[in-house]
């Protein structure tokens, strides 16, 4: 929610060039007068930043609660750099408002951390309809424009880290599911079916993450008693 006198459409940094980016916009149909305005603001900002019309993919879902699943499905099945989730939840007389807002926010966060691609939370969570209008092109700007700017910034950061980062990607493989499969495969194929693994690291007194050294798994036969 925009603070008093804060305009969501005024950015504190330059919007990156998005000519090489492909972005999904997922829009909740509930409170559609508001969410369509958010969608139009996001599309306008992306196009001004150079994103091609063909690289902006809009998907509709019934309500804000469905946004995280839609983002996950789109990112899993389409070659897009980020997903922008747009919705509007207005407080009513029951706790429904709190449950929905918390679930959607956490869901969007979980999806981006799991899939390692930005999922932007562009959902208005307002106390009344007027506050929503003020943030969907009214006196407080447009949350959709802010969400699009955020998506471009996060894509830029993601690409920069992938290109310049010095962390060995094999570390994720060793610690993740692939590492478990390698371990199981080695155990099945070993004649004695009895061994463990030593992790050997150069300069063991120095931090792995500080030096970016490779970690290797070396099978070591267990001594039979």
C-alpha positions as a LaTeX table, in Angstrom:
\begin{tabular}{lrrr}
\hline
Residue & $x$ (\AA) & $y$ (\AA) & $z$ (\AA) \\
\hline
Unk1 & 0.00 & 0.00 & 0.00 \\
Unk2 & 1.34 & 3.39 & $-0.91$ \\
Unk3 & 2.26 & 5.62 & 1.99 \\
Unk4 & 0.78 & 9.08 & 2.29 \\
Unk5 & 1.96 & 11.32 & $-0.57$ \\
Unk6 & 3.81 & 8.38 & $-2.14$ \\
Unk7 & 3.20 & 7.80 & $-5.85$ \\
Unk8 & 3.67 & 4.18 & $-6.96$ \\
Unk9 & 4.50 & 5.31 & $-10.49$ \\
Unk10 & 7.51 & 7.39 & $-9.44$ \\
Unk11 & 10.60 & 5.16 & $-9.45$ \\
Unk12 & 13.76 & 5.95 & $-7.53$ \\
Unk13 & 15.97 & 4.26 & $-10.15$ \\
Unk14 & 16.07 & 3.98 & $-13.93$ \\
Unk15 & 13.94 & 1.28 & $-15.50$ \\
Unk16 & 16.18 & $-1.28$ & $-17.30$ \\
Unk17 & 15.91 & $-1.91$ & $-21.03$ \\
Unk18 & 13.70 & $-4.95$ & $-21.52$ \\
Unk19 & 14.02 & $-5.57$ & $-25.25$ \\
Unk20 & 15.44 & $-9.07$ & $-24.70$ \\
Unk21 & 13.05 & $-10.05$ & $-21.91$ \\
Unk22 & 9.90 & $-12.15$ & $-21.96$ \\
Unk23 & 7.43 & $-11.56$ & $-19.11$ \\
Unk24 & 4.16 & $-13.13$ & $-17.99$ \\
Unk25 & 1.45 & $-11.00$ & $-16.41$ \\
Unk26 & $-1.08$ & $-12.95$ & $-14.35$ \\
Unk27 & $-4.25$ & $-11.02$ & $-13.57$ \\
Unk28 & $-6.97$ & $-11.84$ & $-11.05$ \\
Unk29 & $-10.48$ & $-11.27$ & $-12.41$ \\
Unk30 & $-11.94$ & $-10.44$ & $-8.98$ \\
Unk31 & $-12.36$ & $-6.65$ & $-8.69$ \\
Unk32 & $-11.68$ & $-6.55$ & $-12.42$ \\
Unk33 & $-12.15$ & $-2.79$ & $-12.76$ \\
Unk34 & $-9.08$ & $-2.41$ & $-10.60$ \\
Unk35 & $-7.00$ & $-5.33$ & $-11.87$ \\
Unk36 & $-7.48$ & $-4.43$ & $-15.54$ \\
Unk37 & $-6.15$ & $-0.95$ & $-14.76$ \\
Unk38 & $-3.16$ & $-2.58$ & $-13.07$ \\
Unk39 & $-2.64$ & $-4.81$ & $-16.11$ \\
Unk40 & $-2.73$ & $-1.86$ & $-18.50$ \\
Unk41 & $-0.24$ & 0.04 & $-16.35$ \\
Unk42 & 2.14 & $-2.93$ & $-16.32$ \\
Unk43 & 1.91 & $-3.45$ & $-20.08$ \\
Unk44 & 2.50 & 0.25 & $-20.76$ \\
Unk45 & 5.60 & 0.33 & $-18.55$ \\
Unk46 & 7.03 & $-2.84$ & $-20.11$ \\
Unk47 & 6.52 & $-1.55$ & $-23.65$ \\
Unk48 & 8.09 & 1.81 & $-22.81$ \\
Unk49 & 11.10 & $-0.15$ & $-21.53$ \\
Unk50 & 11.43 & $-1.94$ & $-24.87$ \\
Unk51 & 9.67 & $-5.24$ & $-24.16$ \\
Unk52 & 8.09 & $-6.51$ & $-27.37$ \\
Unk53 & 4.32 & $-6.96$ & $-27.44$ \\
Unk54 & 4.91 & $-10.57$ & $-28.45$ \\
Unk55 & 6.98 & $-11.11$ & $-25.31$ \\
Unk56 & 4.24 & $-9.97$ & $-22.91$ \\
Unk57 & 2.01 & $-12.90$ & $-22.02$ \\
Unk58 & $-1.22$ & $-12.17$ & $-20.12$ \\
Unk59 & $-3.07$ & $-14.91$ & $-18.22$ \\
Unk60 & $-6.31$ & $-14.54$ & $-16.26$ \\
Unk61 & $-7.25$ & $-16.37$ & $-13.06$ \\
Unk62 & $-10.45$ & $-16.13$ & $-10.99$ \\
Unk63 & $-8.99$ & $-14.40$ & $-7.93$ \\
Unk64 & $-5.83$ & $-13.42$ & $-6.09$ \\
Unk65 & $-5.64$ & $-16.74$ & $-4.24$ \\
Unk66 & $-4.97$ & $-18.48$ & $-7.57$ \\
Unk67 & $-2.04$ & $-16.23$ & $-8.50$ \\
Unk68 & 0.83 & $-18.28$ & $-6.95$ \\
Unk69 & $-0.26$ & $-21.54$ & $-8.62$ \\
Unk70 & $-0.69$ & $-19.77$ & $-11.94$ \\
Unk71 & 2.76 & $-18.21$ & $-11.63$ \\
Unk72 & 4.30 & $-21.60$ & $-10.85$ \\
Unk73 & 2.54 & $-23.26$ & $-13.80$ \\
Unk74 & 3.48 & $-20.53$ & $-16.27$ \\
Unk75 & 7.13 & $-20.41$ & $-15.18$ \\
Unk76 & 7.37 & $-24.21$ & $-15.35$ \\
Unk77 & 5.97 & $-24.45$ & $-18.87$ \\
Unk78 & 6.98 & $-21.27$ & $-20.68$ \\
Unk79 & 10.31 & $-19.63$ & $-21.36$ \\
Unk80 & 9.64 & $-16.34$ & $-19.56$ \\
Unk81 & 12.06 & $-14.37$ & $-17.41$ \\
Unk82 & 9.58 & $-13.34$ & $-14.72$ \\
Unk83 & 5.95 & $-13.38$ & $-13.68$ \\
Unk84 & 4.00 & $-10.35$ & $-12.48$ \\
Unk85 & 1.02 & $-11.20$ & $-10.26$ \\
Unk86 & $-1.72$ & $-8.55$ & $-10.20$ \\
Unk87 & $-4.75$ & $-8.64$ & $-7.97$ \\
Unk88 & $-6.89$ & $-6.64$ & $-5.57$ \\
Unk89 & $-8.12$ & $-7.79$ & $-2.16$ \\
Unk90 & $-10.35$ & $-5.37$ & $-0.24$ \\
Unk91 & $-11.02$ & $-5.81$ & 3.45 \\
Unk92 & $-14.49$ & $-7.00$ & 4.38 \\
Unk93 & $-16.31$ & $-7.92$ & 7.57 \\
Unk94 & $-14.63$ & $-11.31$ & 8.05 \\
Unk95 & $-10.99$ & $-12.48$ & 8.53 \\
Unk96 & $-11.06$ & $-13.72$ & 4.91 \\
Unk97 & $-9.01$ & $-10.66$ & 3.90 \\
Unk98 & $-6.11$ & $-11.55$ & 6.22 \\
Unk99 & $-5.97$ & $-15.21$ & 5.20 \\
Unk100 & $-6.00$ & $-14.43$ & 1.48 \\
Unk101 & $-3.37$ & $-11.66$ & 1.63 \\
Unk102 & $-0.94$ & $-13.69$ & 3.71 \\
Unk103 & $-1.40$ & $-16.84$ & 1.60 \\
Unk104 & $-0.88$ & $-15.02$ & $-1.71$ \\
Unk105 & 2.18 & $-13.10$ & $-0.51$ \\
Unk106 & 3.84 & $-16.24$ & 0.87 \\
Unk107 & 2.83 & $-18.25$ & $-2.19$ \\
Unk108 & 4.48 & $-15.79$ & $-4.58$ \\
Unk109 & 7.63 & $-15.77$ & $-2.46$ \\
Unk110 & 7.78 & $-19.57$ & $-2.34$ \\
Unk111 & 7.40 & $-19.88$ & $-6.11$ \\
Unk112 & 10.24 & $-17.50$ & $-6.94$ \\
Unk113 & 12.59 & $-19.10$ & $-4.43$ \\
Unk114 & 11.81 & $-22.58$ & $-5.72$ \\
Unk115 & 12.01 & $-21.81$ & $-9.45$ \\
Unk116 & 14.73 & $-19.14$ & $-9.14$ \\
Unk117 & 12.90 & $-16.64$ & $-11.31$ \\
Unk118 & 11.29 & $-13.39$ & $-10.13$ \\
Unk119 & 7.63 & $-13.43$ & $-9.14$ \\
Unk120 & 6.48 & $-9.88$ & $-8.47$ \\
Unk121 & 3.73 & $-9.29$ & $-5.89$ \\
Unk122 & 1.55 & $-6.66$ & $-7.50$ \\
Unk123 & $-1.53$ & $-7.24$ & $-5.36$ \\
Unk124 & $-3.39$ & $-4.33$ & $-3.79$ \\
Unk125 & $-4.45$ & $-5.05$ & $-0.21$ \\
Unk126 & $-6.65$ & $-2.12$ & 0.71 \\
Unk127 & $-9.17$ & $-1.23$ & 3.38 \\
Unk128 & $-11.78$ & 0.02 & 0.90 \\
Unk129 & $-12.53$ & 0.40 & $-2.79$ \\
Unk130 & $-11.46$ & 4.05 & $-2.92$ \\
Unk131 & $-7.96$ & 3.16 & $-1.73$ \\
Unk132 & $-7.75$ & 0.58 & $-4.52$ \\
Unk133 & $-8.79$ & 3.13 & $-7.15$ \\
Unk134 & $-6.20$ & 5.57 & $-5.83$ \\
Unk135 & $-3.50$ & 2.93 & $-6.48$ \\
Unk136 & $-4.77$ & 1.73 & $-9.86$ \\
Unk137 & $-4.14$ & 4.92 & $-11.79$ \\
Unk138 & $-5.44$ & 7.42 & $-9.24$ \\
Unk139 & $-3.70$ & 9.90 & $-6.99$ \\
Unk140 & $-1.19$ & 7.34 & $-5.70$ \\
Unk141 & $-0.17$ & 6.15 & $-9.18$ \\
Unk142 & $-0.49$ & 2.62 & $-10.52$ \\
Unk143 & 0.70 & $-0.51$ & $-8.71$ \\
Unk144 & 0.90 & $-2.28$ & $-12.08$ \\
Unk145 & 3.51 & 0.18 & $-13.29$ \\
Unk146 & 5.53 & $-0.34$ & $-10.13$ \\
Unk147 & 5.28 & $-4.12$ & $-10.51$ \\
Unk148 & 6.54 & $-3.97$ & $-14.10$ \\
Unk149 & 9.49 & $-1.78$ & $-13.09$ \\
Unk150 & 10.29 & $-4.22$ & $-10.29$ \\
Unk151 & 10.16 & $-7.20$ & $-12.66$ \\
Unk152 & 12.63 & $-5.57$ & $-15.05$ \\
Unk153 & 15.01 & $-4.72$ & $-12.20$ \\
Unk154 & 14.90 & $-8.26$ & $-10.82$ \\
Unk155 & 15.43 & $-9.85$ & $-14.25$ \\
Unk156 & 18.44 & $-7.60$ & $-14.74$ \\
Unk157 & 19.84 & $-8.67$ & $-11.37$ \\
Unk158 & 19.21 & $-12.36$ & $-12.11$ \\
Unk159 & 21.01 & $-12.21$ & $-15.46$ \\
Unk160 & 23.91 & $-10.23$ & $-14.01$ \\
Unk161 & 24.46 & $-12.76$ & $-11.23$ \\
Unk162 & 24.25 & $-15.68$ & $-13.64$ \\
Unk163 & 26.84 & $-14.10$ & $-15.92$ \\
Unk164 & 29.25 & $-12.69$ & $-13.34$ \\
Unk165 & 28.81 & $-15.06$ & $-10.41$ \\
Unk166 & 31.72 & $-17.32$ & $-9.44$ \\
Unk167 & 29.85 & $-19.93$ & $-7.40$ \\
Unk168 & 30.36 & $-23.48$ & $-8.68$ \\
Unk169 & 26.95 & $-24.80$ & $-9.85$ \\
Unk170 & 28.11 & $-28.33$ & $-9.01$ \\
Unk171 & 27.65 & $-27.46$ & $-5.34$ \\
Unk172 & 23.88 & $-27.36$ & $-5.83$ \\
Unk173 & 24.00 & $-30.69$ & $-7.64$ \\
Unk174 & 25.97 & $-32.29$ & $-4.80$ \\
Unk175 & 23.65 & $-30.98$ & $-2.10$ \\
Unk176 & 20.44 & $-31.46$ & $-4.06$ \\
Unk177 & 18.52 & $-34.35$ & $-5.64$ \\
Unk178 & 21.27 & $-35.09$ & $-8.19$ \\
Unk179 & 23.77 & $-35.66$ & $-5.40$ \\
Unk180 & 21.41 & $-38.12$ & $-3.73$ \\
Unk181 & 20.96 & $-40.01$ & $-7.01$ \\
Unk182 & 24.71 & $-40.20$ & $-7.56$ \\
Unk183 & 25.17 & $-41.56$ & $-4.07$ \\
Unk184 & 22.46 & $-44.17$ & $-4.50$ \\
Unk185 & 23.81 & $-45.21$ & $-7.90$ \\
Unk186 & 27.31 & $-45.66$ & $-6.53$ \\
Unk187 & 26.00 & $-47.77$ & $-3.65$ \\
Unk188 & 24.00 & $-50.03$ & $-5.97$ \\
Unk189 & 26.91 & $-50.56$ & $-8.36$ \\
Unk190 & 29.52 & $-51.27$ & $-5.70$ \\
Unk191 & 30.31 & $-54.96$ & $-5.35$ \\
Unk192 & 30.82 & $-54.84$ & $-1.58$ \\
Unk193 & 27.84 & $-52.49$ & $-1.12$ \\
Unk194 & 29.81 & $-51.00$ & 1.74 \\
Unk195 & 31.38 & $-47.55$ & 1.46 \\
Unk196 & 30.98 & $-43.96$ & 2.42 \\
Unk197 & 32.06 & $-40.64$ & 0.93 \\
Unk198 & 34.82 & $-38.27$ & 1.98 \\
Unk199 & 34.50 & $-34.62$ & 1.02 \\
Unk200 & 37.91 & $-33.30$ & 0.11 \\
Unk201 & 38.55 & $-29.59$ & $-0.13$ \\
Unk202 & 41.69 & $-27.67$ & $-0.94$ \\
Unk203 & 42.93 & $-25.44$ & 1.86 \\
Unk204 & 40.43 & $-26.79$ & 4.40 \\
Unk205 & 41.14 & $-23.89$ & 6.75 \\
Unk206 & 39.71 & $-21.41$ & 4.24 \\
Unk207 & 36.06 & $-20.81$ & 3.50 \\
Unk208 & 34.60 & $-22.59$ & 0.47 \\
Unk209 & 32.27 & $-19.74$ & $-0.30$ \\
Unk210 & 35.02 & $-17.15$ & 0.03 \\
Unk211 & 37.41 & $-18.95$ & $-2.33$ \\
Unk212 & 34.97 & $-20.64$ & $-4.71$ \\
Unk213 & 36.88 & $-23.93$ & $-4.54$ \\
Unk214 & 35.46 & $-27.08$ & $-6.03$ \\
Unk215 & 34.16 & $-29.79$ & $-3.76$ \\
Unk216 & 34.61 & $-33.37$ & $-4.94$ \\
Unk217 & 32.98 & $-36.55$ & $-3.76$ \\
Unk218 & 35.44 & $-39.44$ & $-3.52$ \\
Unk219 & 34.14 & $-42.95$ & $-2.84$ \\
Unk220 & 35.96 & $-44.60$ & 0.05 \\
Unk221 & 35.60 & $-48.28$ & 0.77 \\
Unk222 & 34.70 & $-49.15$ & 4.32 \\
Unk223 & 37.00 & $-51.62$ & 6.00 \\
Unk224 & 35.37 & $-54.96$ & 6.62 \\
Unk225 & 35.38 & $-56.15$ & 10.17 \\
\hline
\end{tabular}
